[in-house]
Amino acid sequence: MLNAFLKDYQDKAPKVTELVEDAFDDVTAVLPLPEPYRRRLRTTNGMERLNEEFRRRERVIRIFPNRQSVIRLMGSVLMEKDEKWIEGRHYLKMEDYFEWRAKQPKSPDRSSNVTTLYPG
């Protein structure tokens, strides 16, 4: 599909086809994952929610005395989110992912950071 798109639009919109070709791997990176992970990771909802939480707390403080105070606030928000994810409802069940990953055929060119960081 990518090649057909590039062929059809190369002459009409060269900048668009260049952008699509450059970003294709990044945009489609979640497609091989199982549906529950793909559904969660294909959007930026998690980051947007986290940014909203930063903004909500920042509005209370309004003016930060120094850079370290901003870093402390952001760190405390991140620690709170981490605790909620560990103790509460799981955003993603990593055990299911590791089972799925183990069933995938090994390819010599697969160099995933997930495999390196979290050997399954």
JOWO-V5513 format. One line per field, one symbol per residue. psi: psi as a letter, one per 20 degrees, with the letter a starting at -180 (. if undefined). A space follows every 10 residues. Layout:
psi=???
This chain:
psi=hghgggghjg hgmhhghggg ghighghjhi hiqqghgghh iirkgghggg hhgghghhhg hgpphrhhhg hgggghghhg gggghghbpp gpohghghgg hhiqqpqhjo nphggghmp.
